[in-house]
C-alpha cells in the first residue's frame, strides 16, 4: 500500500487503471450478493454499471459527498490524457469516468478502505434508485 501522499503522486492514468479493476470487482461482488448466479447475467449487469456513461452519472451523484481532496483526484483523472476514447463512449462521459476510476484507485492504493466503503454505499443507493 501507499501513503496518501505517495498515492497522490501516481499518475492519474495509473490510478484510473487500478480503480477500473477495483470498481469492477466491487460491482461483481455486489451482483453476487444480489443473487445473480449466471455468468451471462453478471457480465451484462456489470457492463451496464462500469461503462463510461454510468460512471459519469455516478460521479455526478457524489458531487456533494466528496471532499475537496477527493474532487482534486477526480479532476486530475478527468483532465489526464488517457489515449483513445472507445467508439461507444461520449468524450465528456469518458473523461468523467476516468476521474471516477482515478478516485477509486487512489482510495484503494492509499488503503482508505473505510472511505471507499462509504462512497460505495452512496453508489449503491444511486444505482438502486436508477
N, C-alpha and C positions, 0 to 999 in steps of 0.2 A: 504494500500500500504506500501511498504518498501522503505527505503533509498537504494541507490546503494550499500552502504557498507553492510547493513543488507541482501539485496538480494544476494550479492556475497558470504555471509556466509552460505546460504542454501545449502543443499546437491545437487550435480548435478542431482541425480535421481529425486529429488523433483522438481527442475527447469524443467527438461525434462517432467515430468508428467504434470505440468501445461502448458508448452509450446506445448505439443501434443494437448491438448484440445483447446488452443487459436488458434493454426495454423489450426486445422480442422474447427473451426467456421469461420475463415478468408476465407478459401477455399470455404466453403459452401456459404458464402455471395457473394464471387466473382462469383461463378457459377450462383447464382440467378440474379446478375446484368448482367451476360452474356445472360440471357434469358432462362435458363433451368428451367423447371417447374415440370417435372415428377420426383417423388422421386427416382425411379429406376435409372434414368439418373444422377441425382445429386449424388446419392450414388456411382455409378460406376466411375464417373469422380473424385469424392473426393478420393476414394480408390486409384485411379491411381496416384494422386498427393501426398497423405500423406504416401505412403509406403516408406520403408527404402531406396530402390534404388533411387527413385525420390528425396527424401530429401538429400541423399548423393550427387546427381548431383547438387541440388540447392545450398548446402553449398559450393561446389567446385566453382560454378559460382560467389559466393560472395567473393571469396578469396581476391581480390584487393579492395573491398569496405569496409570491416570490419576493425575496429580499433584494436590495439594491445590488449586492454582490452576485446573486444568482442571475439577475437580469443582465449584469455585465457579461457573465459567461454566455448567456443566450445571445446577446448582441454580437459578441466575438464570433460565435459559431455561425450566426446568420450572415455576418459580413465576410466570412472566410471564403476564399476561392476554393470551391470544392470540386472543381473539374466539370465533367459532363453532367448535365441535368437529364434524368430519364425522360424519354419521349412522352410518357403518360403522366408527367408531373408538371404543374404550373411552376414557373420560376420563383415566384414570391413564396408559394407554399413550400417549395423545396428548400429555400433559404431558411424559412422559419423552422421547418422540421430539422434542419441541420443544427440550428441553435438549440432546439429542444433536446436533440440527441447529445449535444455537447454538454448541456446541463446534467443529463443523466450520467454521462461518462465521468464528469467532474465529481459528482456526488459519490459515485461508486468508487472511483480510484482514490479519493481522499477519505474513504471509509466513513462517510456521513450516512450510514445506513438508516438511522432514525429519521433524519430529514428526508431521505429518499422514500421511506415508508409513509411519511406524512404527505408528501407530494403524490405518491401512488394512491393513497386514499382519496385525494381530490380528483385524480384522474379517473378512478373507478366511479366516483359519484357522477362525473361528467359523462362517462361512457354509458352508464346506466340510464341517464336522462335522455341520451340521444336515441 
